[in-house]
Amino acid sequence: MPDQCGTMTLIQTLTTACGAFAPGHLGALTRFVPFELVDDVLDRPGRRGRTRTVPARVAVYFVLALALFTDASYERVWDTLTGALRQAGRLVAAVTEAGLADARRRLGPDPLRELFEVVAGPLGRPCTAGVSYRGLRTVAFDGCRSTRVPETSDNVAWLGRYKVAAGVAAYPLLAVMALAETGTRALLGAVVGPYRGEVEAALQLVGHLREDMLVLADRGFDANAFIRAVHASRAALLLRICSSRTPAVLRILADGSFLSVIAGVPVRVITATVTVTCADGSTHQGEYRLVTTLTDVRRHPAEDLLALYHERWEIEVAFLAIRHTMLKGRVLRSGDPKGLRQEMWALLTVHQLLRMAMLDATDSVPGCDPDRACFTAALAAARDSVTRAAAIVPDNGSELGGPITEAVAGALLPPRRARISARTVKGVSARYGRRPPGEDRPAVSTPVTAIDITIHAPQREAFVPGSATASPGRPGQIPACDRSRPLPIPASTRP
C-alpha cells in the first residue's frame, strides 16, 4: 500500500517584520492595521523609548491579540503570535507573563484609542445593500453598560457600583456609548468610561455625524439637548419619544402624521399602532410615537419610517458580538482604569477590523446584504490566521481577499427573516428579567408572518389655537408664523 503509507513535505512561506518586531502582527487582520499605521500612532513623544524585548509596536499587536483571544493567558497569546515563526526557524525571544504585563503598562490606553479612531468610520459603499434610506446613510446611537470588570479597589473607585433590583451588581460595570452604521454594524465612534447617562455620552459623538446621515434613536435619547445637537449637525433624525411628551399640533399631513416644533426644531410626529402576526397565530401590538426631521410626507411616508426605525436594533447586534461572541460574557482582565480603557479600545478596534473583512466578503457577492455575514466565522478565521501567521502581508493582487474574507463568503447566513424578540435576559440582576406591566411580547422569539401599521391622526382639540387648520395643506410645509413671537411649547416638554 505505497500510496497510503507515502509521505510528503509541505513548505509554508511566512512574510513578517524583521528581528524583534517579527511577533508584531495580527494575522490576516494586519492588512487593516499595517505596520506603518501602528508606527504613525506611536510616533508621539514618550511612546517609543528604548528598544526592548517587546518593542512598542509589538506591544500594540499583543494587546489587539488579547482582544482576539479573550480566553487565553498572556503567555498563551504570546505563544500564538510566535509559534508559527519558531516552526519556520525564526529565533524569537522568550518573554515571561510579568514582562508582557509590563509592556502593556508602558504602552497605556492612548495608542489603542487613537488606533480605533483611525479605523472607525462608516464602511458601506454606495453599492452595498441595506446601508442607506433614500440616499441617507442610517446610523444609530446606543449604550452598553453590562461589561463586567474585576472588583479591585481602583476599578470600584472609578466606576462605582451599579444598582439593580436585588441591590448592586456582582461586578463593577464599564459603560460604552457608540455610534454605529446600521447597515454594516461598523462603529463610527465610541465613549468608554463610567456610566454618566446616555444623552450626555452621545453628545460627545455628535461630531461624527454628517448631513448625509439619518440618526435612529430610542426613547433613552428623548431629550431637547440631543434633538438640538443632531439638528445642528445637519443630519436627519428619527427618534422614538416618550409618552409624557405632548407636542403641539401645527398641521396634520396627508398620512396622518403632523407637524410640530420640539426644542426649537421643526419636526414631524408619527403616532401609530404596530400589530404583528406570528407564525404560531398569535398577535402582538405596540404603540409608537416617532419624531423626525424628514417632513416631506411624499418622499418619506409614515409607514416607511416606522419600518425603518427598527433598523436601530443593528447596533444591539454589534454589542452582542463584542459581549458574547468575543468576550463570551467573561470579566475583563485589567485591575486598574488605564488597563480597562486599553482593553476596551482594543476590543472595539478588533471588532471594527472584523467588520471590514466581513464587508469585503459580502461585497464580493452582488446584492448581498452585510446582514448575511457570519461574525463567528470571521472571528474563527481571524484567530486561525494569527496562529498560522498567515497573510500578514498580502500578496500583490490579493489585497481585497484573504482567509477571513474567504471563510465568511463560504459561510453566508440565509437572508434574515422577520421576527419579534422576547426581550429577556437570564440572570439574577437581569435588566429585562421581569416583564414591564402592559408589555405585549411573546415568551420566546417568534417568526413574524404579517405586520399591520395603523397611523393615528391627532384630535382637533390638540391644535395650537390659531396656528393652523386641520387641512393637510402642502405636505412637508410648516405654516408661516410671526418670528417675533415664539411658537408655544407645552410645559410638559422635557428640558
C-alpha positions as CSV (number, residue, x, y, z in Angstrom):
1,M,0.0,0.0,0.0
2,P,2.6,2.5,-1.1
3,D,0.0,5.3,-1.8
4,Q,-1.4,5.1,1.7
5,C,1.9,5.0,3.6
6,G,3.8,7.5,1.5
7,T,4.8,10.9,2.9
8,M,5.1,14.4,1.5
9,T,6.8,17.6,2.7
10,L,4.9,20.9,2.8
11,I,6.7,24.2,2.9
12,Q,5.0,27.4,4.1
13,T,6.4,30.8,3.3
14,L,5.9,33.5,6.1
15,T,6.4,37.2,5.5
16,T,6.8,39.1,8.8
17,A,8.6,42.1,10.1
18,C,12.3,41.8,10.8
19,G,14.1,41.0,14.0
20,A,12.5,41.8,17.4
21,F,9.4,43.2,15.5
22,A,8.5,39.8,14.0
23,P,5.9,38.9,16.7
24,G,4.1,42.1,16.0
25,H,1.2,41.0,13.7
26,L,-2.5,40.1,13.8
27,G,-2.6,37.5,11.1
28,A,-4.8,38.3,8.1
29,L,-6.2,41.4,10.0
30,T,-2.8,43.0,9.8
31,R,-3.7,44.4,6.3
32,F,-6.2,46.6,8.0
33,V,-3.7,47.8,10.7
34,P,-0.4,47.7,8.8
35,F,3.0,48.3,10.4
36,E,3.1,51.8,9.0
37,L,-0.2,52.8,10.7
38,V,0.8,51.5,14.1
39,D,4.2,53.3,13.8
40,D,2.4,56.5,12.9
41,V,0.2,56.2,16.0
42,L,3.3,55.5,18.2
43,D,5.1,58.5,16.7
44,R,4.5,60.7,19.7
45,P,6.9,61.9,22.4
46,G,7.5,59.4,25.1
47,R,5.8,56.4,23.4
48,R,8.7,54.6,21.8
49,G,11.5,54.8,24.3
50,R,14.4,52.4,24.0
51,T,14.2,49.2,22.0
52,R,13.1,46.4,24.4
53,T,12.4,42.7,24.1
54,V,8.8,43.6,23.4
55,P,9.0,46.9,21.3
56,A,6.1,49.3,21.4
57,R,4.8,48.2,18.0
58,V,4.8,44.6,19.1
59,A,3.0,45.6,22.3
60,V,0.2,47.2,20.3
61,Y,-0.3,44.0,18.3
62,F,-0.1,41.9,21.5
63,V,-2.9,43.9,23.1
64,L,-5.0,43.5,20.0
65,A,-4.3,39.8,20.1
66,L,-5.5,39.7,23.7
67,A,-8.8,41.1,22.4
68,L,-8.9,38.4,19.8
69,F,-8.1,35.6,22.2
70,T,-10.1,36.7,25.3
71,D,-10.0,33.3,27.0
72,A,-6.2,32.8,26.8
73,S,-3.5,33.9,29.2
74,Y,-0.7,36.4,28.4
75,E,1.8,33.6,27.7
76,R,-0.6,31.6,25.6
77,V,-1.3,34.6,23.4
78,W,2.4,35.3,23.0
79,D,3.0,31.7,22.0
80,T,0.2,32.0,19.5
81,L,1.8,35.1,18.0
82,T,5.3,33.4,17.8
83,G,4.5,29.7,17.3
84,A,4.5,29.7,13.5
85,L,7.6,31.8,13.5
86,R,9.5,29.3,15.6
87,Q,8.4,26.4,13.4
88,A,9.7,28.4,10.4
89,G,13.1,28.6,12.1
90,R,12.9,32.2,13.3
91,L,14.6,32.9,16.7
92,V,12.0,34.6,18.9
93,A,12.8,35.9,22.4
94,A,11.0,34.2,25.3
95,V,9.0,36.6,27.4
96,T,7.5,36.0,30.8
97,E,4.0,36.9,31.8
98,A,5.3,39.7,34.0
99,G,7.3,41.1,31.1
100,L,4.2,41.1,28.9
101,A,2.2,42.9,31.7
102,D,5.0,45.5,31.9
103,A,4.8,46.0,28.1
104,R,1.0,46.6,28.4
105,R,1.5,49.1,31.3
106,R,4.2,51.0,29.4
107,L,2.0,51.3,26.3
108,G,-1.0,52.7,28.1
109,P,-4.5,53.3,26.7
110,D,-3.9,56.3,24.4
111,P,-2.3,54.5,21.4
112,L,-5.2,52.0,21.3
113,R,-7.7,54.8,21.5
114,E,-6.1,56.6,18.6
115,L,-5.8,53.4,16.6
116,F,-9.5,52.9,17.0
117,E,-10.3,56.5,16.0
118,V,-8.3,55.9,12.8
119,V,-10.0,52.7,11.7
120,A,-13.5,53.7,13.0
121,G,-16.0,55.1,10.4
122,P,-18.7,54.1,8.0
123,L,-17.8,51.2,5.8
124,G,-20.8,50.8,3.5
125,R,-20.2,51.7,-0.2
126,P,-22.8,53.2,-2.5
127,C,-23.4,49.7,-4.0
128,T,-23.7,48.0,-0.5
129,A,-27.2,46.7,0.2
130,G,-29.0,48.0,3.2
131,V,-26.8,50.8,4.3
132,S,-28.9,53.8,3.2
133,Y,-32.5,55.0,3.0
134,R,-33.4,57.5,0.2
135,G,-29.7,58.4,-0.1
136,L,-29.2,58.8,3.7
137,R,-26.8,56.5,5.5
138,T,-28.6,55.1,8.6
139,V,-26.7,55.3,11.8
140,A,-27.8,54.6,15.4
141,F,-26.7,55.6,18.9
142,D,-26.9,53.3,21.9
143,G,-25.1,52.4,25.1
144,C,-23.9,49.2,26.6
145,R,-23.2,49.1,30.4
146,S,-23.1,45.4,31.0
147,T,-19.3,44.7,30.6
148,R,-18.1,43.3,33.9
149,V,-14.6,44.2,35.2
150,P,-12.5,42.9,38.1
151,E,-13.7,44.0,41.6
152,T,-10.5,45.8,42.6
153,S,-10.4,49.0,44.7
154,D,-9.2,51.1,41.7
155,N,-11.9,49.8,39.4
156,V,-14.6,50.4,42.1
157,A,-13.4,53.9,42.8
158,W,-13.5,54.8,39.1
159,L,-16.7,53.0,38.0
160,G,-18.7,52.8,41.3
161,R,-21.4,50.2,41.9
162,Y,-24.3,49.7,39.5
163,K,-27.6,49.4,41.3
164,V,-30.0,46.7,40.3
165,A,-33.3,45.4,41.7
166,A,-31.5,43.0,44.1
167,G,-29.1,45.7,45.4
168,V,-25.9,46.1,43.5
169,A,-24.4,44.3,40.5
170,A,-21.9,41.5,41.4
171,Y,-19.1,43.3,39.5
172,P,-18.3,46.9,38.6
173,L,-19.6,47.6,35.1
174,L,-17.8,49.5,32.3
175,A,-20.1,51.6,30.1
176,V,-19.6,52.1,26.3
177,M,-21.6,54.6,24.2
178,A,-21.3,54.0,20.5
179,L,-22.4,55.4,17.1
180,A,-22.8,52.6,14.6
181,E,-23.6,52.3,10.9
182,T,-26.7,50.1,11.0
183,G,-26.2,48.5,7.6
184,T,-22.7,47.1,8.3
185,R,-22.7,47.4,12.2
186,A,-19.4,49.2,11.9
187,L,-18.6,51.7,14.6
188,L,-18.1,55.4,13.8
189,G,-17.1,56.4,17.3
190,A,-17.3,55.4,21.0
191,V,-17.0,56.8,24.5
192,V,-15.6,54.5,27.2
193,G,-15.9,55.1,31.0
194,P,-18.2,55.2,33.9
195,Y,-21.9,55.4,33.2
196,R,-23.0,59.1,33.0
197,G,-26.3,58.9,31.2
198,E,-26.9,58.0,27.5
199,V,-27.6,61.6,26.3
200,E,-24.5,63.1,27.9
201,A,-22.3,60.4,26.4
202,A,-24.0,60.6,23.0
203,L,-23.4,64.4,22.8
204,Q,-19.7,63.7,22.7
205,L,-20.1,61.7,19.4
206,V,-22.3,64.1,17.6
207,G,-19.3,65.5,15.8
208,H,-19.1,62.2,13.8
209,L,-22.5,63.0,12.1
210,R,-22.7,64.3,8.6
211,E,-25.5,65.8,6.6
212,D,-25.9,62.6,4.5
213,M,-26.8,60.6,7.6
214,L,-30.1,59.6,9.2
215,V,-29.9,59.1,13.0
216,L,-32.1,56.4,14.6
217,A,-32.5,56.5,18.4
218,D,-34.8,55.1,21.0
219,R,-36.6,56.8,23.9
220,G,-33.5,56.9,26.0
221,F,-32.4,59.8,23.8
222,D,-35.6,61.8,24.0
223,A,-34.0,65.0,25.3
224,N,-34.1,68.5,23.9
225,A,-30.3,68.8,24.0
226,F,-29.9,65.7,21.9
227,I,-32.5,66.8,19.3
228,R,-30.9,70.2,19.0
229,A,-27.4,68.7,18.7
230,V,-28.4,66.3,15.9
231,H,-30.2,69.1,14.1
232,A,-27.2,71.4,14.3
233,S,-25.0,68.7,12.7
234,R,-27.4,68.8,9.7
235,A,-28.0,65.1,10.0
236,A,-31.6,63.9,9.8
237,L,-33.3,62.4,12.9
238,L,-35.8,59.6,13.5
239,L,-36.4,59.3,17.3
240,R,-38.9,57.5,19.4
241,I,-40.2,59.8,22.0
242,C,-41.7,59.2,25.4
243,S,-45.5,59.1,26.1
244,S,-45.0,62.1,28.5
245,R,-44.3,64.4,25.6
246,T,-47.3,66.3,24.2
247,P,-46.0,68.1,21.1
248,A,-48.1,71.0,19.8
249,V,-50.0,70.1,16.6
250,L,-49.4,72.7,13.9
251,R,-50.7,70.9,10.8
252,I,-52.0,67.4,10.0
253,L,-50.4,65.9,6.9
254,A,-52.0,63.6,4.4
255,D,-50.7,60.3,6.0
256,G,-52.0,61.2,9.5
257,S,-48.7,62.5,10.9
258,F,-48.5,66.1,12.0
259,L,-46.0,69.0,12.0
260,S,-44.7,70.4,15.3
261,V,-41.8,72.1,16.9
262,I,-39.7,70.5,19.7
263,A,-36.7,72.1,21.3
264,G,-36.9,74.8,18.6
265,V,-36.5,72.2,15.8
266,P,-39.3,71.8,13.2
267,V,-40.3,68.2,13.3
268,R,-42.9,65.7,12.1
269,V,-44.7,63.5,14.6
270,I,-46.0,60.0,13.8
271,T,-48.2,58.1,16.2
272,A,-49.1,54.5,15.2
273,T,-50.1,51.1,16.4
274,V,-48.0,48.2,15.0
275,T,-49.6,44.8,15.1
276,V,-47.6,41.7,14.2
277,T,-49.0,38.3,13.4
278,C,-46.7,35.4,14.4
279,A,-46.2,32.0,12.8
280,D,-48.0,30.4,15.7
281,G,-51.1,32.5,15.0
282,S,-50.6,34.9,18.0
283,T,-50.8,38.7,17.6
284,H,-48.9,41.4,19.5
285,Q,-49.3,45.1,19.5
286,G,-47.1,48.1,20.3
287,E,-47.6,51.8,20.4
288,Y,-45.0,54.0,18.7
289,R,-44.6,57.8,18.7
290,L,-41.8,58.9,16.4
291,V,-40.3,62.3,15.8
292,T,-38.4,63.0,12.6
293,T,-36.9,66.0,10.8
294,L,-37.9,64.4,7.5
295,T,-41.1,66.5,7.0
296,D,-41.7,65.7,3.3
297,V,-44.6,63.3,3.5
298,R,-44.5,62.3,-0.2
299,R,-40.8,61.3,-0.1
300,H,-40.9,59.8,3.4
301,P,-44.3,58.1,4.1
302,A,-45.0,57.4,7.7
303,E,-45.2,53.6,7.2
304,D,-41.7,53.6,5.6
305,L,-40.3,55.5,8.6
306,L,-41.9,53.2,11.1
307,A,-40.4,50.1,9.3
308,L,-37.1,51.9,9.1
309,Y,-37.0,52.7,12.8
310,H,-36.4,49.1,13.8
311,E,-33.1,49.1,12.0
312,R,-31.7,50.8,15.1
313,W,-31.5,47.4,16.7
314,E,-28.5,46.6,14.5
315,I,-26.3,48.4,17.0
316,E,-27.5,46.0,19.6
317,V,-26.2,43.2,17.4
318,A,-22.8,44.9,17.3
319,F,-22.7,45.0,21.1
320,L,-23.8,41.3,21.2
321,A,-20.9,40.4,19.0
322,I,-18.5,42.1,21.4
323,R,-20.0,41.0,24.7
324,H,-20.9,37.4,23.9
325,T,-19.1,36.3,20.7
326,M,-15.7,37.9,21.5
327,L,-15.8,38.1,25.3
328,K,-18.2,35.2,25.9
329,G,-19.6,37.0,28.9
330,R,-16.2,37.0,30.6
331,V,-14.9,39.6,33.1
332,L,-12.2,41.9,31.6
333,R,-8.6,41.3,32.6
334,S,-7.5,44.6,33.9
335,G,-7.4,45.7,37.6
336,D,-7.0,49.4,37.0
337,P,-8.7,52.1,34.9
338,K,-5.9,52.6,32.4
339,G,-5.8,48.9,31.7
340,L,-9.6,48.7,31.3
341,R,-9.6,51.6,28.8
342,Q,-6.8,50.0,26.9
343,E,-8.6,46.6,26.8
344,M,-11.9,48.1,25.7
345,W,-10.3,50.2,22.9
346,A,-8.6,47.0,21.7
347,L,-11.9,45.1,21.7
348,L,-13.6,47.9,19.7
349,T,-10.7,48.1,17.3
350,V,-10.7,44.3,16.6
351,H,-14.5,44.4,16.2
352,Q,-14.1,47.1,13.5
353,L,-11.3,45.2,11.7
354,L,-13.5,42.1,11.6
355,R,-16.4,44.2,10.1
356,M,-14.0,45.4,7.4
357,A,-13.1,41.8,6.4
358,M,-16.8,40.8,6.5
359,L,-17.8,43.6,4.3
360,D,-15.2,42.6,1.7
361,A,-16.8,39.2,1.7
362,T,-20.4,40.3,1.2
363,D,-19.4,42.9,-1.4
364,S,-17.9,40.2,-3.5
365,V,-21.4,38.7,-3.9
366,P,-23.6,41.1,-5.9
367,G,-26.6,42.4,-4.0
368,C,-25.6,40.5,-0.8
369,D,-26.7,42.2,2.4
370,P,-24.0,42.6,5.1
371,D,-26.5,41.0,7.5
372,R,-25.7,37.6,6.0
373,A,-22.0,37.8,7.1
374,C,-21.3,35.4,10.0
375,F,-19.4,37.2,12.8
376,T,-18.5,33.8,14.4
377,A,-17.0,32.6,11.1
378,A,-14.9,35.8,10.8
379,L,-13.7,35.6,14.3
380,A,-12.6,31.9,14.0
381,A,-10.8,32.6,10.7
382,A,-9.0,35.6,12.2
383,R,-7.8,33.5,15.1
384,D,-6.6,30.8,12.8
385,S,-4.7,33.2,10.7
386,V,-2.9,34.5,13.8
387,T,-1.9,31.0,14.8
388,R,-0.6,30.3,11.3
389,A,0.9,33.8,10.9
390,A,-0.9,33.7,7.5
391,A,-1.4,36.6,5.1
392,I,0.3,39.1,7.4
393,V,1.5,41.0,4.3
394,P,-0.9,40.2,1.4
395,D,0.5,39.1,-1.9
396,N,0.2,41.6,-4.8
397,G,-3.3,41.3,-6.3
398,S,-4.9,39.7,-3.2
399,E,-5.4,42.9,-1.1
400,L,-9.2,42.5,-1.2
401,G,-9.1,38.8,-0.3
402,G,-7.6,36.7,2.4
403,P,-8.5,33.7,4.6
404,I,-11.1,35.7,6.6
405,T,-12.9,37.0,3.6
406,E,-12.9,33.6,2.0
407,A,-14.2,32.0,5.2
408,V,-17.1,34.5,5.5
409,A,-18.0,34.3,1.8
410,G,-18.2,30.5,2.1
411,A,-20.5,30.5,5.2
412,L,-23.0,33.2,4.4
413,L,-26.2,33.1,6.5
414,P,-29.6,32.8,4.9
415,P,-31.5,36.1,4.3
416,R,-32.8,37.4,7.6
417,R,-36.4,36.6,8.5
418,A,-38.8,38.9,10.3
419,R,-39.3,38.0,14.0
420,I,-40.4,39.5,17.3
421,S,-38.0,39.3,20.2
422,A,-38.8,38.1,23.7
423,R,-36.5,40.7,25.2
424,T,-35.4,38.8,28.2
425,V,-32.1,38.2,29.9
426,K,-31.4,35.1,32.1
427,G,-29.6,36.4,35.1
428,V,-30.1,37.3,38.8
429,S,-29.7,41.0,38.1
430,A,-31.1,41.0,34.6
431,R,-32.3,44.3,33.3
432,Y,-35.2,42.7,31.4
433,G,-35.7,39.7,33.8
434,R,-39.1,41.0,34.7
435,R,-41.6,42.0,32.0
436,P,-43.0,45.5,32.5
437,P,-46.8,45.7,33.0
438,G,-48.6,46.1,29.8
439,E,-45.8,44.9,27.5
440,D,-47.1,42.7,24.8
441,R,-44.3,40.4,23.8
442,P,-44.1,36.6,23.2
443,A,-42.4,34.3,25.7
444,V,-39.8,33.3,23.1
445,S,-38.6,34.9,19.9
446,T,-41.1,34.1,17.2
447,P,-41.1,34.5,13.4
448,V,-43.5,37.1,12.0
449,T,-45.8,36.4,9.1
450,A,-47.6,39.8,8.8
451,I,-47.2,43.4,10.0
452,D,-50.0,45.9,10.1
453,I,-49.4,49.6,10.7
454,T,-52.2,52.0,11.8
455,I,-51.4,55.7,11.8
456,H,-53.3,57.7,14.4
457,A,-54.0,61.4,13.4
458,P,-54.3,63.8,16.3
459,Q,-57.7,65.2,17.5
460,R,-58.7,68.7,16.7
461,E,-58.5,69.8,20.3
462,A,-54.8,69.1,20.3
463,F,-54.2,72.0,17.8
464,V,-52.4,75.1,19.0
465,P,-55.1,77.9,18.9
466,G,-54.8,79.9,15.6
467,S,-51.7,78.1,14.4
468,A,-53.2,76.0,11.6
469,T,-56.3,74.2,10.4
470,A,-56.8,70.5,10.1
471,S,-56.3,70.7,6.4
472,P,-53.4,68.6,5.2
473,G,-52.1,71.6,3.2
474,R,-48.9,71.1,1.3
475,P,-47.0,68.1,2.5
476,G,-43.8,68.8,4.3
477,Q,-44.5,72.6,4.8
478,I,-44.7,74.2,8.2
479,P,-47.2,77.1,8.3
480,A,-45.9,80.6,8.4
481,C,-45.7,82.3,11.8
482,D,-44.7,85.5,13.4
483,R,-41.0,85.1,14.2
484,S,-41.2,87.8,16.9
485,R,-43.5,85.5,18.9
486,P,-42.1,82.0,19.6
487,L,-44.3,79.0,18.9
488,P,-45.8,77.7,22.2
489,I,-44.1,74.6,23.5
490,P,-46.1,72.5,26.0
491,A,-45.0,72.8,29.6
492,S,-44.6,69.0,29.8
493,T,-41.8,69.1,27.2
494,R,-38.6,67.9,29.0
495,P,-35.7,70.3,29.3
